[in-house]
Amino acid sequence: MTENNQILQAILELSSKMDVKFTELSERIDKLELRFDLLEQKVDKNHQTILNKLDQVEYRIGVLADEYITVKADVKKLKKVTGIYSDL
C-alpha cells in the first residue's frame, strides 16, 4: 500500500502543479483578451477618423470642382494629385 500512497501523492502533486499553471495561463489569456479588445477599439476609432478625413477631402475636392474646375480631366488630375482615385 505504501507504493500506492506514493503514486497517489505524486498524482496529487502533479495535479496541484497543473492547477497552478492552468490558473496562470487563464490569467494571461484574460490579459491578452483585454489588450486585444483595446486594440480593436483603437483600430475602429482610427478607421473612423480616416474615413471622416477622406470624406472631408472628397467634399473639398467637390467644392473646388464645382467652383473652379470645369474640365473633367482637371478634376481627375486633382484627385490623382491628392491621392483620391474614383470614377467620375
N, C-alpha and C positions, 0 to 999 in steps of 0.2 A: 504494500500500500504506500510505502514511502516514495517509491518511484512514481506512482500515480499522483501523489501530492505534489511532487516536484514538477511534473508535467503540467498539472493544473496551475501551479504557481507561475510557471513560465508563460502559460497561456494568458493568465490574468495580467501579468506584467506587460506582455505584448499588446493586449487589448487596451490597457491603460495608455500605453505609448501611442497607439493608433488613435485613440480618442483625442489625445493632446494634439497630435499632428492634424487630425481632421478639423479640430476647432481652429487651429492656426490657419489652415487653408481656407476654411469658411470665412474667417475674418478678412483674409487677404482678398478673397473673391468679392466680398461686400465692399471693401475699399475700392477695388478696381471697377466695380459696377457704378459706384458713386462718381468716380473720376470720369468714366465713360459717359455717364448721364450729363455731367457738367460740360464735357467736351461737345456732346451733341447739342446742348443748349447754345454754346458759343458758336458752333458751326451754323445753326439755324439763324442766330442773330446776325452773324456776319453775312450769311447768304441773303437775308432780307435787306441788310444795309446795302449790299452790292446791287440788288435788284432796284432798290429805291434810287440809287445813284445813276444806274443805267436809265431808269425812267426819266430822271431829270435831264440827263444828257440828250436823250431822244426828244424830249419836249423842246429843249433849247435849239436843237437842230431843226425841228419842225418850225419853230418861230423864225429862225434865220431863213429857212427855205421859203416860208410864206412872205417874209418882208423884203429879203434882199436877193434871193436867188430865183431866177426864172427858168433856167435851163435844167432839165432833168440830169444831164451829165454833171453839172456843177453840184447838184445835191449828192449824187453818187460819189463824186470826188471828196466832198466834205465829209461824208460818212466814212469813206475809206481812211481819210487822214485822222479822223477821231477814233477809228477802230471799231466803228459800228457797221457791220455788214448786214444789210437787209434788202429784200426785194422791194422795189417801188411799185 
